[in-house]
Amino acid sequence: GFTPSAFPAGTSISGTWNAPGNYLVSATPLVTTNFCLYPDTKNVIVNDTPKLGAIIGPILICPGATSIYSVTSNLEGMFDWSASLGMSSYAVMGSQADSVSITWNAGGPYKVVVSQISSEGCSSSPKTISVTPYAAPTITGSNTACLDTTLTYTATGTAPPGGFVWTLSNALGTISTGQGTNTIDVLWHGSSNPLNNTSTLTVTTCGGTASMLVTIVLPPA
């Protein structure tokens, strides 16, 4: 439980306790006639060090949203949480603060860090999780459409389930399938007025907004 295990003669020793337990340190004089009582002993209790599990919580977040992170340990004791600049507020939860609720600002990337001091006063190594905001989407698909045709449009990037909100700026088209997902089908109705045959397709996620101007082409007269 102690490194090193052998020592040169001297009035002190130094080393590292590498395992918890109850130990007895003994010192015996080289010249026993100089001492009335020997050996001298001291009982040493080596407490265990907290060992933290991985932080559990989302690594992709929506700016402005609130996320909950938690951690486990082999020992009792209070946890200490911190986060890089980017959180607007946080609140610890649990009798030992083993969870934290964080509300994020825009920006990033961020890091969440937690450590623990055991009830015996021993400190853990910190645990860290990297957190990244969802990226703003972009739209892929044709920016021209023939009258009364259905075209497919896709938003690149990721979002929470149901987090893709698609809209059209006017009634020149209808989103027929896919609302809430990253891919939709649009039926383009168009207009008999050739001067009024454009519509703006927009997708919004918690990471941002993207738009595409689509022109509906009339058939030859």
MIMI-61774 format. One record per residue (C-alpha): residue in three letters; x, y, z. Coordinates in steps of 0.001 Angstrom, whole numbers, plus 500000, padded with zeros to 6 digits. Each point is the difference from the previous one (the first is absolute). Layout:
REM residues N
AlaXYZ
...
END
This chain:
REM residues 221
Gly500000500000500000
Phe503017502323500132
Thr502615500804497396
Pro502954499525500454
Ser499932496871502140
Ala503605500231501286
Phe501771503007501541
Pro503546501102500782
Ala500933500749503576
Gly498808503408501150
Thr497677501954502223
Ser497148500278497481
Ile498485498263497012
Ser497913501241497075
Gly497968498338497315
Thr496521499437498644
Trp497049498121501471
Asn498542498141497019
Ala497189498002501584
Pro497454500779502708
Gly500239498132503270
Asn501177499971503605
Tyr503811499965500239
Leu502625499835502750
Val503238501952499520
Ser502860498790502172
Ala503405501604500741
Thr502845498072501607
Pro503270501683501048
Leu503247498726498503
Val501642500266503422
Thr497426498611502382
Thr502039500844503133
Asn499338503686499379
Phe496252499559500557
Cys497942498626502847
Leu496875499234497987
Tyr500013498636496473
Pro498756499488497404
Asp497697503004499789
Thr496834499478497968
Lys497269502170498528
Asn496659498890498646
Val499112501601496652
Ile496544499860498416
Val500101500572496243
Asn496598501019498654
Asp498871499094496505
Thr499969502647497266
Pro496686500730498257
Lys499824498422496555
Leu497411501638497771
Gly498110498396497145
Ala499469501766496687
Ile497739503048500005
Ile496572499078498642
Gly498167502631497975
Pro499538501425496487
Ile503068500933497971
Leu497911501850497382
Ile497912502821501426
Cys497595502726498904
Pro501119503511500964
Gly497505501362502503
Ala498885496512501032
Thr500623498266503324
Ser501955496744500284
Ile500533497690502970
Tyr503326498281500750
Ser500744497412502676
Val502926497944501283
Thr500589497031502314
Ser502792499217502447
Asn501280497125502099
Leu499837502192503138
Glu497749502378501873
Gly500806503701499836
Met499034503300498409
Phe500497500628496291
Asp501213503289498523
Trp498804500944496483
Ser501229502665497604
Ala499488500864496349
Ser501883502127497510
Leu498640503396499025
Gly496711499543498223
Met497589499018502733
Ser497425502564501086
Ser499062498162503198
Tyr500427496707501821
Ala498613498218503038
Val501351496939501782
Met497673497183500995
Gly500123497105502453
Ser501129499810503618
Gln503643499810498866
Ala499578502157496866
Asp500565496989497734
Ser497935501654497225
Val499898503463498489
Ser497509501833497784
Ile501656502430497565
Thr498323502571497757
Trp502231500817497034
Asn500641503265498188
Ala500721500148496278
Gly503517499211498873
Gly502228497160501050
Pro501554497506500015
Tyr499801499528503746
Lys501318497672502675
Val498355498712503159
Val502400499043502806
Val499276498213503275
Ser502148498893502934
Gln499278498621503445
Ile501332500316503531
Ser499230496884502026
Ser498616500127503521
Glu503572499199501180
Gly501365503039498124
Cys501615498218497019
Ser499676501619496554
Ser499220498242496724
Ser501503500662496625
Pro497630502196497966
Lys497700498563497343
Thr499215502030496870
Ile497435499808497215
Ser500141502140496841
Val496728501594498922
Thr499287501456496543
Pro497002502046498821
Tyr497991498654497091
Ala501272501570496775
Ala497850502232497814
Pro498400498070497108
Thr500380500471496261
Ile497470498985497334
Thr500797497816497023
Gly497590499569497088
Ser498970501689496778
Asn499284503738500045
Thr497821499657496893
Ala496863497883499723
Cys497550499224497245
Leu496347500770500623
Asp498121497234501885
Thr503097497894500678
Thr501264498574503292
Leu503640500553500973
Thr502040498802502981
Tyr502000502315502254
Thr502476499030502716
Ala501474501949502896
Thr503572499099500845
Gly501053499790503635
Thr498302498549503051
Ala497253501043502382
Pro498017498455502853
Pro497183497624498926
Gly497303501969498215
Gly502246503042500038
Phe499863500947496296
Val497233502563499420
Trp499311500728496324
Thr497963502937498672
Leu499104501575496656
Ser499609503736499581
Asn496776499722497989
Ala497424497569498608
Leu501933499175496829
Gly500998496647501500
Thr498921497428502579
Ile502243497942502266
Ser498492496587499400
Thr502237497734502107
Gly502905500180502449
Gln499130502919502270
Gly502169499768503134
Thr502692497945498262
Asn503020501055497981
Thr498405498998496659
Ile496720501231498548
Asp498030499761496754
Val498452503181498609
Leu497228500080497414
Trp500446503217498034
His496686501510498832
Gly501357503184498544
Ser497912502863498693
Ser498589500934496640
Asn501710503358500461
Pro503569499640498699
Leu501033503035502074
Asn498966498303503235
Asn501534496547499864
Thr502620499970502762
Ser499762498611503508
Thr502494499913502856
Leu500528496607501624
Thr501346500282503563
Val501163497427502519
Thr500577500869503649
Thr501737497929502681
Cys501262500936503432
Gly503370500524498314
Gly498809502639497530
Thr498045500686496821
Ala500588499489496280
Ser497952501157497010
Met499810499341496269
Leu498161502031497370
Val498176497658497598
Thr498665501064496616
Ile497028498095498556
Val500329499748496224
Leu496821500161497915
Pro499597497642497052
Pro500384501497496514
Ala496909501867498844
END
